[in-house]
Amino acid sequence: MATITTWFTLGLLGELLGTAVLAYGYTLVPEETRKRYLLLIAIPGIAIVAYALMALGFGAMQSQGHTVYVIRYVDWLLTTPLNVWFLALLAGASREDTVKLVVLQALTIVFGFAGAVTPSPVSYVLFAVGAALFGGVIYLLYGNIAAAAKSTLSDIEISLYRTLRNFVVVLWMVYPVVWLLGAAGVGLMDVETATLVIVYLDVVTKVGFGVIALLAMMDLGSVGESAEEPTAVAGD
């Protein structure tokens, strides 16, 4: 358990540093983007609380002979919908598609948790349902949401959308593999190793997602300022 606590502590430090960087970045992005930018700060900010509690030994329960970190699922239930919500806002997606996307992502986590605390073989059925729901998330991100982005965004903004979308989809696809290989699944991966992998993924997906968006939004602000200068000169 000492090793697991170490991983949780390192995860906490990573989320703290990432949140601090993103909070500072709030002052660097264009004012018109700051409202949705707050989502990027909230994602690792929520994780700070989750990792602090887990590092202190809270939020774990025994189920089906293995440890389930309930707070980890609460963290994902709150943060992963924020990731996809940000993507929908960036793309200018319709309210209907945005709601579908957020709800499907939340249900993916709910069924993943249900599978972790339910005996086999029902656990695998619940896991499969969660995987199917995640398939729906991917379908929307590459379908309707992507179409909205293509019709409303500039080339630079479309590139940002695609980068962020591919970033989270690829990394999030590792989580089900860890679930299957870990104690909730076939048990080929011990708890310490699974915890290390998940901590790494959490920090990269939460902080990395925000940093990529921050850098691109700063560039967009610079492009906007450059475009305004000739107009101002002409006005003079």
N, C-alpha and C positions, 0 to 999 in steps of 0.2 A: 504493500500500500504506500510505502514511502516513495517508491518510484513514481507511482501514479500521482501522488501529491506534487512531486517535482514537475511533472508534465503539466499539471493544472496551473501551477505557479508560473511556469514559463508562458503558458497560454495567456494568463492574466497580464503578465508584463507586455506581451506582444499586443494584446488588445488595448492596453493603456497607452502604449506608445503610438499605436495606429490612430486611436481616437484623438490624441493630442495633436498629431499631424493634421488630421482631417478638420479638427476644430479650428486650427490656425488657417487652414485652407479656405475656410468660410469667408475670410476677409479678402481672399485673392480672386474669387470667382465673380463673374458679372452679377450685378444686383438682381437682375431678372431671373437668375437661375438659383438664387440662394434658398428659396422656399423648398424646392425639391432636393437641394443639396443637403438639407437637414436630415434627410433619410439616410444619407451616407454616414453621417456622424452617429446617428442613432443605432445603426447596425452593430458596430464594435462596442458602442456604449452599453448596449444591453448585454453583450457578451462579457463585459467587465464584471457585471453583477453576478452572472452565472458562474464564471470561472473563480471569482472570489469565494462564492459559497462552496463550490466543489473543492477548492484548495483547503477550505476550513473543515471539510468533512461533512458538509450538508448536502441534501438532495439526492442521496442514493437509497435504493431499496433492493431487497433480495426477491427475485422472482424466477421461478423455474430453475433454481439451482445456480443462478448467476446474478451479478450485480447490474442493475439498470440505473443509470444516472438520469433521474426524472428531470432535473433542472436543465440538463443538456437538451432534452426534447422541448422543454418550455422555451429555451433560448431559440432553438430552430423554428419553433412555431411562431415566435414573434419576429425573428430577423429575416428568415428566407422569404416570407411574403413581401417584406420591405425591399429586398433585392429586385424581385420581379415587378413590384409596383414602380420602382424607380425606372426600370426599363420601359414599362408601359407609358409613364409620364414623358420620358425622353422621346419615345416614338410618336407621341401624340395620338395614342390609341383611343378608341371609343370607350365610354364608360362601361358598356356591356362586356367588351373583351377584357378590360382591366379587372373587373370584378371576377370574371371567370378565371383569369390567370391567378389572382391572389387567392381565391377560394381553393382552386385545385392544388396550389402549392401548400397551403395550410393543411389540406386533407392528406397530402402525401406524408407529412410529418405525423399526423394523428394516427394513420394506419401503420406507419413504421413503429411508433411507440406501442400500439396495440399488439403488433406482432411480437415485440420484444418481451411483453409481459404475459403472453398467452402460450399455453402448451402446444407442442407439435402434435399433429400436422396443421392445426388451425393457424398457427403462427405463420406458416409459409403461405397460406391462403391470404392472410391479412397483408403480408409483405408483398405478395403479387398484386393485390389491389392497389397498394401504395405505389408500386412500380408503374402500374397502368395509369394511375393519376398523374404521375410524373411525366409519363409519355404524353399526356394531354397538355402539360405545361410546355414541353418541348415543341409540340405541334403548334401551339399558339405563338410561341416565341419565333418560330421559323415560318409561321403562316400569317395569320391576321395582324399580329403585332409588327412583324417585319414589313408587311405590305403598307401599314400605316406609316412606318418610318420612311419607307421609300417615297411615299407620296407627299410627305410634309417636311422632311429634313434636308439640309444641305449635304453635300458629299462628305464633308468632314464629320458632321453629326451622324450620318449613316454609318460611317466607319467606326465611330465610337460605339454606336448601338451594337454593331456586329461583334466588335471586340469584347464588350462586356457580356453579351449574350453567350458567345462561344466560351468565354472564360468560366462563367458559372456553370454552364451546362456540362462541360467536360469535367470540371472538378467535382461537381455534385454527383456525377455518375460513379465516382469512387466510393461515396458513402454506402450505397447499397452493397457493394462488394465487401466492404468491411463488415457490414451487418451480417452478410451471409457467411463470411469466414470466421466471424467472432463468436462469442458465447451464445448470442441469441440465435445463431444459425448452426453451422456444422461443427463449430468449435475448433477449427484449425489454427486460429489466431488467439493467443492469450490476451488477457485483459490489458496488461501493461503495453503490449505492442499496439493493440487496437486503440488504446488511449493516446499513445504517441502520434499515431497516424491521424486520428481525428483532430487532435489539438493543432497539428501542423495544417491540416486542411482548413480548419476554422479560421486560423489567423490569416492564411493566404487568401481565402475566399472573402472574408469580411473586410480586412484591411486592404488587400490587393485590389479588390473591386473598387473601393473608394479612392485609392490613390490613382488608379488608371483614369477614373472619371474626373478627378481633380485636375490632373495634368492636362487632359483634353479640354476641360472647361476653361482652364486658364488660357490655353491656346486659342480657343474660340473667342475669348474676351479680347485677346491681342489682335485677332483678325478684325473683330468689330471696331476696335479703336482705330486701326489702320484704315478701314473703309470710311470712317467718319472724317478723317483729316482732309482729304481732297474736297469734301463737301464744305467743310469749314473754310478752307482757303478760297473756294469759289464764292462763298457767301461774303467774305471780306472784300 
